[in-house]
């Protein structure tokens, strides 16, 4: 594994842990996609994160429009 990928894994792992901690009582999966997932990112690349939510999830916890 390249140093570039290793240097980005720790912060992304912490981000995933934060999502899962906040949503610990919910049926969710956290996905990383885009250039960072493919290892094709540059220092200014954004982080693309997706959530797959199960039935019964409190959508107010994940609604960013309110």
Beta strands, then each sheet from edge to edge (+ up, - down):
strand 1: 28-33
strand 2: 48-53
sheet 1: 1+ 2-
end
